[in-house]
Amino acid sequence: MTTKGLPGRVIRIDDETWADYEKVCDEKGLARAADIRMYVKREVAAWRRRQRAEAGESPKS
């Protein structure tokens, strides 16, 4: 099931790690999906900054 019109993605994580990750996210007050999305967005933003830097472009927010 997807929410907010976003497509679902399949990832493979062992059950023990997934259960512990739920505990981590509960302590942070986040759903696992929200935490994963934030991580991916940070990684992509950092990658885009590196790409611009390598191309000699000025940094953007």
Biopython code that builds the backbone (N, CA, C, O; Angstrom):
import numpy as np
from Bio.PDB.StructureBuilder import StructureBuilder

atoms = [
    (1, "MET", "N", (0.847, -1.183, 0.000)),
    (1, "MET", "CA", (0.000, 0.000, 0.000)),
    (1, "MET", "C", (0.887, 1.239, 0.000)),
    (1, "MET", "O", (1.923, 1.273, 0.665)),
    (2, "THR", "N", (0.480, 2.236, -0.737)),
    (2, "THR", "CA", (1.229, 3.485, -0.754)),
    (2, "THR", "C", (0.378, 4.583, -0.133)),
    (2, "THR", "O", (-0.841, 4.463, -0.011)),
    (3, "THR", "N", (1.050, 5.638, 0.248)),
    (3, "THR", "CA", (0.348, 6.785, 0.810)),
    (3, "THR", "C", (0.779, 8.034, 0.064)),
    (3, "THR", "O", (1.852, 8.079, -0.537)),
    (4, "LYS", "N", (-0.057, 9.026, 0.111)),
    (4, "LYS", "CA", (0.259, 10.329, -0.472)),
    (4, "LYS", "C", (0.647, 10.230, -1.939)),
    (4, "LYS", "O", (1.404, 11.067, -2.433)),
    (5, "GLY", "N", (0.146, 9.226, -2.642)),
    (5, "GLY", "CA", (0.415, 9.117, -4.060)),
    (5, "GLY", "C", (1.823, 8.693, -4.425)),
    (5, "GLY", "O", (2.188, 8.732, -5.600)),
    (6, "LEU", "N", (2.620, 8.290, -3.458)),
    (6, "LEU", "CA", (3.989, 7.862, -3.740)),
    (6, "LEU", "C", (4.013, 6.373, -4.064)),
    (6, "LEU", "O", (3.274, 5.597, -3.460)),
    (7, "PRO", "N", (4.848, 5.972, -5.004)),
    (7, "PRO", "CA", (4.940, 4.547, -5.305)),
    (7, "PRO", "C", (5.617, 3.796, -4.165)),
    (7, "PRO", "O", (6.484, 4.342, -3.483)),
    (8, "GLY", "N", (5.223, 2.554, -3.961)),
    (8, "GLY", "CA", (5.863, 1.713, -2.964)),
    (8, "GLY", "C", (7.184, 1.176, -3.507)),
    (8, "GLY", "O", (7.334, 1.018, -4.718)),
    (9, "ARG", "N", (8.121, 0.900, -2.642)),
    (9, "ARG", "CA", (9.414, 0.330, -3.015)),
    (9, "ARG", "C", (9.632, -0.920, -2.180)),
    (9, "ARG", "O", (9.162, -1.006, -1.046)),
    (10, "VAL", "N", (10.328, -1.865, -2.728)),
    (10, "VAL", "CA", (10.645, -3.087, -2.012)),
    (10, "VAL", "C", (12.119, -3.058, -1.631)),
    (10, "VAL", "O", (12.987, -2.825, -2.472)),
    (11, "ILE", "N", (12.386, -3.298, -0.356)),
    (11, "ILE", "CA", (13.765, -3.426, 0.107)),
    (11, "ILE", "C", (13.875, -4.726, 0.887)),
    (11, "ILE", "O", (12.882, -5.220, 1.423)),
    (12, "ARG", "N", (15.058, -5.271, 0.950)),
    (12, "ARG", "CA", (15.258, -6.520, 1.676)),
    (12, "ARG", "C", (16.147, -6.263, 2.886)),
    (12, "ARG", "O", (17.307, -5.871, 2.757)),
    (13, "ILE", "N", (15.573, -6.493, 4.063)),
    (13, "ILE", "CA", (16.272, -6.318, 5.329)),
    (13, "ILE", "C", (15.856, -7.474, 6.226)),
    (13, "ILE", "O", (14.675, -7.817, 6.298)),
    (14, "ASP", "N", (16.815, -8.068, 6.902)),
    (14, "ASP", "CA", (16.471, -9.206, 7.758)),
    (14, "ASP", "C", (15.524, -8.763, 8.878)),
    (14, "ASP", "O", (15.505, -7.599, 9.278)),
    (15, "ASP", "N", (14.738, -9.729, 9.371)),
    (15, "ASP", "CA", (13.687, -9.429, 10.355)),
    (15, "ASP", "C", (14.220, -8.804, 11.637)),
    (15, "ASP", "O", (13.617, -7.872, 12.168)),
    (16, "GLU", "N", (15.345, -9.308, 12.138)),
    (16, "GLU", "CA", (15.886, -8.777, 13.398)),
    (16, "GLU", "C", (16.293, -7.313, 13.248)),
    (16, "GLU", "O", (15.984, -6.490, 14.109)),
    (17, "THR", "N", (16.981, -6.992, 12.165)),
    (17, "THR", "CA", (17.393, -5.607, 11.926)),
    (17, "THR", "C", (16.186, -4.705, 11.731)),
    (17, "THR", "O", (16.162, -3.583, 12.236)),
    (18, "TRP", "N", (15.177, -5.187, 11.000)),
    (18, "TRP", "CA", (13.969, -4.399, 10.750)),
    (18, "TRP", "C", (13.233, -4.102, 12.059)),
    (18, "TRP", "O", (12.749, -2.989, 12.266)),
    (19, "ALA", "N", (13.153, -5.099, 12.933)),
    (19, "ALA", "CA", (12.487, -4.916, 14.229)),
    (19, "ALA", "C", (13.254, -3.909, 15.093)),
    (19, "ALA", "O", (12.650, -3.041, 15.724)),
    (20, "ASP", "N", (14.575, -4.028, 15.118)),
    (20, "ASP", "CA", (15.384, -3.074, 15.887)),
    (20, "ASP", "C", (15.307, -1.668, 15.289)),
    (20, "ASP", "O", (15.306, -0.674, 16.016)),
    (21, "TYR", "N", (15.243, -1.599, 13.964)),
    (21, "TYR", "CA", (15.116, -0.298, 13.311)),
    (21, "TYR", "C", (13.803, 0.372, 13.707)),
    (21, "TYR", "O", (13.747, 1.593, 13.855)),
    (22, "GLU", "N", (12.759, -0.416, 13.878)),
    (22, "GLU", "CA", (11.486, 0.137, 14.350)),
    (22, "GLU", "C", (11.665, 0.761, 15.737)),
    (22, "GLU", "O", (11.116, 1.829, 16.004)),
    (23, "LYS", "N", (12.416, 0.116, 16.611)),
    (23, "LYS", "CA", (12.671, 0.658, 17.949)),
    (23, "LYS", "C", (13.447, 1.970, 17.862)),
    (23, "LYS", "O", (13.142, 2.932, 18.567)),
    (24, "VAL", "N", (14.450, 1.997, 16.991)),
    (24, "VAL", "CA", (15.238, 3.218, 16.793)),
    (24, "VAL", "C", (14.329, 4.359, 16.351)),
    (24, "VAL", "O", (14.384, 5.460, 16.899)),
    (25, "CYS", "N", (13.499, 4.086, 15.361)),
    (25, "CYS", "CA", (12.609, 5.116, 14.826)),
    (25, "CYS", "C", (11.557, 5.539, 15.850)),
    (25, "CYS", "O", (11.207, 6.717, 15.928)),
    (26, "ASP", "N", (11.052, 4.585, 16.634)),
    (26, "ASP", "CA", (10.108, 4.933, 17.698)),
    (26, "ASP", "C", (10.739, 5.924, 18.670)),
    (26, "ASP", "O", (10.090, 6.883, 19.088)),
    (27, "GLU", "N", (11.994, 5.698, 19.030)),
    (27, "GLU", "CA", (12.696, 6.616, 19.940)),
    (27, "GLU", "C", (12.863, 7.995, 19.313)),
    (27, "GLU", "O", (12.876, 9.006, 20.016)),
    (28, "LYS", "N", (12.989, 8.033, 17.986)),
    (28, "LYS", "CA", (13.121, 9.304, 17.279)),
    (28, "LYS", "C", (11.764, 9.937, 17.003)),
    (28, "LYS", "O", (11.690, 11.089, 16.577)),
    (29, "GLY", "N", (10.683, 9.184, 17.245)),
    (29, "GLY", "CA", (9.341, 9.688, 16.984)),
    (29, "GLY", "C", (8.993, 9.708, 15.510)),
    (29, "GLY", "O", (8.200, 10.536, 15.063)),
    (30, "LEU", "N", (9.588, 8.793, 14.752)),
    (30, "LEU", "CA", (9.372, 8.741, 13.309)),
    (30, "LEU", "C", (8.937, 7.354, 12.869)),
    (30, "LEU", "O", (9.250, 6.352, 13.514)),
    (31, "ALA", "N", (8.224, 7.315, 11.784)),
    (31, "ALA", "CA", (7.948, 6.036, 11.136)),
    (31, "ALA", "C", (9.205, 5.630, 10.365)),
    (31, "ALA", "O", (9.982, 6.480, 9.932)),
    (32, "ARG", "N", (9.391, 4.332, 10.203)),
    (32, "ARG", "CA", (10.559, 3.864, 9.449)),
    (32, "ARG", "C", (10.583, 4.458, 8.051)),
    (32, "ARG", "O", (11.638, 4.878, 7.576)),
    (33, "ALA", "N", (9.436, 4.499, 7.387)),
    (33, "ALA", "CA", (9.389, 5.031, 6.021)),
    (33, "ALA", "C", (9.837, 6.491, 5.981)),
    (33, "ALA", "O", (10.568, 6.891, 5.076)),
    (34, "ALA", "N", (9.404, 7.283, 6.952)),
    (34, "ALA", "CA", (9.796, 8.695, 6.999)),
    (34, "ALA", "C", (11.301, 8.821, 7.208)),
    (34, "ALA", "O", (11.950, 9.653, 6.575)),
    (35, "ASP", "N", (11.853, 8.000, 8.093)),
    (35, "ASP", "CA", (13.289, 8.038, 8.364)),
    (35, "ASP", "C", (14.087, 7.659, 7.120)),
    (35, "ASP", "O", (15.096, 8.291, 6.805)),
    (36, "ILE", "N", (13.635, 6.636, 6.422)),
    (36, "ILE", "CA", (14.316, 6.210, 5.198)),
    (36, "ILE", "C", (14.242, 7.306, 4.144)),
    (36, "ILE", "O", (15.236, 7.596, 3.477)),
    (37, "ARG", "N", (13.066, 7.918, 3.990)),
    (37, "ARG", "CA", (12.931, 9.005, 2.996)),
    (37, "ARG", "C", (13.877, 10.154, 3.324)),
    (37, "ARG", "O", (14.525, 10.692, 2.426)),
    (38, "MET", "N", (13.966, 10.538, 4.596)),
    (38, "MET", "CA", (14.858, 11.638, 4.973)),
    (38, "MET", "C", (16.310, 11.287, 4.663)),
    (38, "MET", "O", (17.061, 12.126, 4.167)),
    (39, "TYR", "N", (16.707, 10.044, 4.957)),
    (39, "TYR", "CA", (18.070, 9.615, 4.677)),
    (39, "TYR", "C", (18.368, 9.684, 3.180)),
    (39, "TYR", "O", (19.401, 10.207, 2.761)),
    (40, "VAL", "N", (17.447, 9.146, 2.385)),
    (40, "VAL", "CA", (17.652, 9.129, 0.934)),
    (40, "VAL", "C", (17.725, 10.558, 0.398)),
    (40, "VAL", "O", (18.572, 10.857, -0.445)),
    (41, "LYS", "N", (16.863, 11.430, 0.867)),
    (41, "LYS", "CA", (16.883, 12.821, 0.401)),
    (41, "LYS", "C", (18.196, 13.513, 0.764)),
    (41, "LYS", "O", (18.734, 14.277, -0.037)),
    (42, "ARG", "N", (18.719, 13.249, 1.977)),
    (42, "ARG", "CA", (20.023, 13.828, 2.364)),
    (42, "ARG", "C", (21.132, 13.327, 1.458)),
    (42, "ARG", "O", (21.975, 14.105, 1.012)),
    (43, "GLU", "N", (21.134, 12.027, 1.184)),
    (43, "GLU", "CA", (22.167, 11.442, 0.323)),
    (43, "GLU", "C", (22.094, 12.019, -1.085)),
    (43, "GLU", "O", (23.124, 12.347, -1.674)),
    (44, "VAL", "N", (20.888, 12.145, -1.629)),
    (44, "VAL", "CA", (20.731, 12.685, -2.981)),
    (44, "VAL", "C", (21.151, 14.155, -3.018)),
    (44, "VAL", "O", (21.812, 14.580, -3.965)),
    (45, "ALA", "N", (20.783, 14.927, -2.012)),
    (45, "ALA", "CA", (21.174, 16.341, -1.967)),
    (45, "ALA", "C", (22.689, 16.471, -1.921)),
    (45, "ALA", "O", (23.254, 17.322, -2.607)),
    (46, "ALA", "N", (23.359, 15.638, -1.119)),
    (46, "ALA", "CA", (24.819, 15.671, -1.040)),
    (46, "ALA", "C", (25.437, 15.286, -2.377)),
    (46, "ALA", "O", (26.409, 15.903, -2.812)),
    (47, "TRP", "N", (24.883, 14.275, -3.030)),
    (47, "TRP", "CA", (25.376, 13.848, -4.330)),
    (47, "TRP", "C", (25.225, 14.967, -5.359)),
    (47, "TRP", "O", (26.132, 15.223, -6.151)),
    (48, "ARG", "N", (24.061, 15.632, -5.335)),
    (48, "ARG", "CA", (23.836, 16.739, -6.282)),
    (48, "ARG", "C", (24.825, 17.872, -6.044)),
    (48, "ARG", "O", (25.318, 18.473, -6.998)),
    (49, "ARG", "N", (25.120, 18.172, -4.776)),
    (49, "ARG", "CA", (26.111, 19.217, -4.472)),
    (49, "ARG", "C", (27.472, 18.827, -5.027)),
    (49, "ARG", "O", (28.173, 19.655, -5.609)),
    (50, "ARG", "N", (27.846, 17.550, -4.844)),
    (50, "ARG", "CA", (29.143, 17.095, -5.382)),
    (50, "ARG", "C", (29.167, 17.186, -6.898)),
    (50, "ARG", "O", (30.174, 17.587, -7.481)),
    (51, "GLN", "N", (28.069, 16.817, -7.538)),
    (51, "GLN", "CA", (27.998, 16.887, -8.997)),
    (51, "GLN", "C", (28.176, 18.325, -9.482)),
    (51, "GLN", "O", (28.907, 18.578, -10.440)),
    (52, "ARG", "N", (27.505, 19.259, -8.818)),
    (52, "ARG", "CA", (27.635, 20.666, -9.196)),
    (52, "ARG", "C", (29.048, 21.147, -8.962)),
    (52, "ARG", "O", (29.602, 21.864, -9.795)),
    (53, "ALA", "N", (29.645, 20.764, -7.835)),
    (53, "ALA", "CA", (31.013, 21.189, -7.521)),
    (53, "ALA", "C", (31.985, 20.656, -8.565)),
    (53, "ALA", "O", (32.878, 21.377, -9.009)),
    (54, "GLU", "N", (31.817, 19.416, -8.953)),
    (54, "GLU", "CA", (32.704, 18.829, -9.960)),
    (54, "GLU", "C", (32.524, 19.482, -11.312)),
    (54, "GLU", "O", (33.463, 19.532, -12.106)),
    (55, "ALA", "N", (31.331, 19.986, -11.586)),
    (55, "ALA", "CA", (31.064, 20.652, -12.852)),
    (55, "ALA", "C", (31.463, 22.130, -12.801)),
    (55, "ALA", "O", (31.382, 22.837, -13.805)),
    (56, "GLY", "N", (31.893, 22.586, -11.623)),
    (56, "GLY", "CA", (32.334, 23.966, -11.451)),
    (56, "GLY", "C", (31.205, 24.952, -11.280)),
    (56, "GLY", "O", (31.398, 26.155, -11.457)),
    (57, "GLU", "N", (30.036, 24.464, -10.942)),
    (57, "GLU", "CA", (28.894, 25.349, -10.722)),
    (57, "GLU", "C", (28.907, 25.887, -9.298)),
    (57, "GLU", "O", (29.510, 25.292, -8.404)),
    (58, "SER", "N", (28.241, 27.010, -9.097)),
    (58, "SER", "CA", (28.146, 27.563, -7.754)),
    (58, "SER", "C", (27.135, 26.744, -6.946)),
    (58, "SER", "O", (26.153, 26.252, -7.501)),
    (59, "PRO", "N", (27.374, 26.595, -5.630)),
    (59, "PRO", "CA", (26.465, 25.803, -4.792)),
    (59, "PRO", "C", (25.094, 26.452, -4.687)),
    (59, "PRO", "O", (24.961, 27.676, -4.668)),
    (60, "LYS", "N", (24.079, 25.594, -4.619)),
    (60, "LYS", "CA", (22.697, 26.051, -4.421)),
    (60, "LYS", "C", (22.153, 25.381, -3.177)),
    (60, "LYS", "O", (22.617, 24.307, -2.795)),
    (61, "SER", "N", (21.188, 25.996, -2.550)),
    (61, "SER", "CA", (20.576, 25.420, -1.346)),
    (61, "SER", "C", (19.704, 24.257, -1.683)),
    (61, "SER", "O", (19.110, 23.652, -0.790)),
]
sb = StructureBuilder()
sb.init_structure("model")
sb.init_model(0)
sb.init_chain("A")
sb.init_seg("    ")
for serial, (resi, resn, name, xyz) in enumerate(atoms, 1):
    if name == "N":
        sb.init_residue(resn, " ", resi, " ")
    sb.init_atom(name, np.array(xyz, "f"), 0.0, 1.0, " ", f" {name:<3s}", serial, name[0])
structure = sb.get_structure()
